[in-house]
Amino acid sequence: MKRWLLGILACLAMVVGTSMAGTAAEAGKRVLFIAGARSHGYGAHEHYAGSRLLAQTIKESGVDVQVEVVKGWPQDAKLIEEADSIVIYCDGGERHPALKHVEQVQAQIDRGAGFVCLHYAVEVPKGEPNKLFLGWLGGVFEPDWSVNPHWTANFSNFPKHEITRGVEPFSMNDEWYFHMRFQPKMQGVTPILSNVPPASTMVRRDGPHSGNPDVRKAVAAGEPQHVAWAYERPDGGRSFGFTGGHYHWNWGREPFRRLVANAILWTAKVEVPGEGVGTKPLAMAELEENQDEPKAGDYDAEAIRKRFKLDE
């Protein structure tokens, strides 16, 4: 065969190989959920059950992503090393599981992996842990600066972003942390969910989680508080912080679940569908599955449905 023809065939092989490699890379996206230990009692801080619902939502969306949920820090290091996005849903503060694996997490951040923290997972102790998470997540709960009241937030205006695709306005009661510590001048940070907290969020005395002069001044001034945000890191990776997720039942609300599922895909650098990740209404039986805690003797499914507006 003539040399010029061999050269053309070789070039074509390279082009086809490159194209197939790109397709394989996209199809091989992986999301790892790390669910924390049992915590608050039935129906709250249900890290494993909540992670399972989010994972199932992504699986059923038709997006070609592999999803895995593990309880506790994974024993198999490859699960973290191969993940395109790492989602941590756990108790935080000094109990945050990532604090014992800082070097391992930093290595994934350095390679550009997505990083997501849900609810209490956005909090670590002040000092070096807080500075570290600020760099990883773009925003962090800082004791004596941030607060954790339960209140009903109303979300009606969303930024134009992949994370907000298909998300309809919603109102929800949760333990929405706010007055978070963000990157200076919000560099790289896009607020996703924001609302002005009511004065009732400031009725507690000052304390590491309950109040301080700075947050009281911000609430009195009517400053919008950001309770979910996207962060485009200097290393090219993407992160998402979400302060809701105290009440397990809220995962039954489609806008709530769609927004977080969208965000997880975005951090994995997977194109979010134009109408957002597909969701379906969840039956109470589905919400009751996989919880760490047993049902309380006075558990009333119908009362829960009404309280958390699960038919909306």
N, C-alpha and C positions, 0 to 999 in steps of 0.2 A: 504493500500500500504506500502511495506517495506520501512524502513527509508533510506536505502542506495539508493533506486530508487528515493525517494523524493529529496534526496541530489543532485543526478545527474541532475534531471529535473530542480531544482533550479539553478544549475550552468549554464545549457544551457540557461535558461531564462535570466540570467545576461549577458551572452555573446551576445545573440541576441539583448537584450535591449541596450547594450553598442554600438553594431554595428549600430543599427538603429538610436541611438542618434547622433553618429558621422556623419551619412549620412544626418540626418536632419539639423545638424549644418552647414554642408557644403552647403546644398541646400538653407539654410536660409540666406546666405550672403546678406548683404544690402549695397548699395552705396547711399549716400546722396549728391546731388549737391546743394550748396548754391550760388545762382546767385545774384550778386550785382546790384545796381540801374543803370539807364540809365546814359550815360557818354559822349562819344566823338562825337556823330553824327553817321549818317547812315554808317554801314559797319565797325565800329571800336568799340572795347570794348563792343561788343554785348554779355554781360555775359549770359543772359538768353537763347538767340538763340544758342550760342555756347554750352552751357551746354546741351540743348535739343538735339543737334546733337550728342554730345558725348554719352549721355544717350541712344539715339536710336541706335547708333553703338554697344554699349554693349548689348542692348536687342536683336538685330538681329544677334548677333554673335553665339547664341546657348549655351552660357555659362549660367548656372543656377544661376543668380544673380538678385535680386530685385533692381530696380533703381528708385529713386525719385528726382525730381527737384523742388526746391522752390525758389520763388523770395524773397530776403531779409532773415533776420535771422528767422528761423522757430519758430513759436509761440508754437508749440507742442514740448516740451523738449524730448519726447520719440523718435522723429525722429533722434535726435543727439545721444541719449543714446543707441539706438539700431543699429546705423550704424557701419558697419565693416570698412568703409572708408568714410571720410568726404572730399569733394572736394569743394574748395572755389575759385570762379572766380569772381573778383570784383575789384573796385578801391582800392588802398592801401594808404600808408602814414597815415596821421591822420584820414582819412576817413575809414580806414579798419574796417569792421563791427565786427571782432573778438575782437577788443580792448575793447568793452563793455561787452564781455562775456568770459573774460580770465579764470575765475574759471571753467566755464562750459567746455571750450575746454580742459583745463588742466586735468579735470576729465576723458575725453575721451582718452587723451594721456596716462594717468596713467593706464587705463584699456587695453591699447595696440591697440586702434583703428588706422586705417590708416589715414594719413593726406596728402592732396594734395593742393598745391597752384599754380594757373595758372596766368601768366603774372603779372599785377600790384599787385596781391595779395601776391607776395613774398616780398613786401616792407612795412615796418612799421617804425615809427620814431626811431631815434638813442636813445641809452640809454636802459632802462629796456625793452621796447617793442622789440627792436632788439635782445637783449640777450635771451628773452623768445622765439622768433620765431627761433632763431638759434638752440635752444634746441629741438624745435618741428620739424623743417624742415631740419636741417643739413646745410643749407645755406640760406642766406638772403641778400636782397638788402640793403646796408648801405649807406645812403646819405654821400657825400663827400669822398666816397671810390669806390662805384659802379657807373656805367653810363648806360644811356638808349638811345643810338643812333639807328636810323633805318639803316639797312645794310643787304646785301645779304650774308648769311652764307652757306657754302658748307659742307655737312655732308656725308662723304664717308667711314669712319671707325667707327665701333661701338664695344663696349665691348661685350663679351659673357654674356648675361644677359636675363632673362625672358622678360624684357621690350623691348628689341631690336628684339625679335622674329618676323620674317617676314617683317622687316622694310628694304626697299631698300634705297640705297643712294639717297639723294635729296638735292636740292639747293633752298633756299627760302628767300625772302625779308620780314623782319618783324622788329619790334622794339625789337631786341634781347638784353636784359640787360646783362651786363657782369662785370667782376672783382667783383664777389660776395664775401661776407664774409662767409667763410666756417668754419666748425669745425676745431680746431687745428690739424695739420698734416693730415687733411682729414679723421679723424677717423670715420669709419662707412659710409663714403660717397663714392659712385661710380659715376664718371662722365659718363653721358649717351650721351649727345651731346656736342661736343667741336669743336672749329674752331679758327683760328687766325684772328682777326678782321683787316680790312684794315686800312690804315692811315687816310682814309676819316672819320672814326668814331671819330677822335680827332680834328676836325676842330673848334668845339665850344670852347668858353671861359670856364675857370674853373668855376664850380658851383656845387651845391649839387647833380645834376643829370648829368651834362654835361662833367665834366673833373676835374682832380686833378693830382698833380705830380706823384703819385704812378701808376695810371692807364696809364698815358702817357709813363712812363718808361716801363711798361709791354708790351704795344702795340709796342713800338719801338724795343723791344727785341724779338718780334715775339713769345711771350708766348701764347700758346693755352688758350682760355677762355671757361669755362664750362657754358653752358646756360640751361642745363637740368641735373638733378642728382637724384640718388636714395640714400636714407638714411636708414640704419638699426639702429634704435635707441637702446640705452642701455636697455630700458624697454621691448624690444622685438617687438615693433611696427615698422611699415614701413612708410616712407614718400617719397614724390616726389615733387621736385620743377621744374617748367618749366617757362622760362622767355618769350617765344613767346606767340602769341595769341592776338596781337594788332589788326591785320586785320582779320575780321571775315571770309573773303573769303578764307583764308589759310586752314580753316577746310575742304574745298572741296578737298584738296590734300590728297590722301590716306595714304602716309607714315607718314605725320604729325598727322593725326587723329588716325592711328593705334598705333603709338608709345604712345600717351597719353592714349588711351583706355587700352593698355597693362599695362601701369604703374598704372592706377587706379585699375585694377584687382590685380596686384601684391601687392599693398598696402593693399588690402582687404584680402590678403593671399588666393587668388584663383589662381589655376594653370593656367598660360597663355597658350593657345593652341600652339602647336608646330610651326605652321605657323603664329602665332600672331592672334589677333582679326580680324575676317573677316570684310572687308570694301567693300563698293561699290561706284562707282562714283556718285557724287551728282549733280542733275540738278540745274540750277541757281534758279529755283522756290523754291527748298528746302532750298537753302542758304538764300533766301530772306524772308523765313518764320520766324515769332516770333521775329523780330528785334524790339528794343525799339523805334527807331527813324524812321520817315517817309522818303521815298525816296526823294533825292534832285531833283530839277527840271532838272538838267543836267545829271541825272543818265543814264549810258550807259552800259547795261549788257554785250554786246559783248566786249567792251573795258576792262571791269573788267575781263572777262574770259581770254583775251589775256595777260593782265598785270600780272595776278596771275597764269598763266600757268595751268588753271584748266582742260585742256585736257590731262595733263601728268599723 
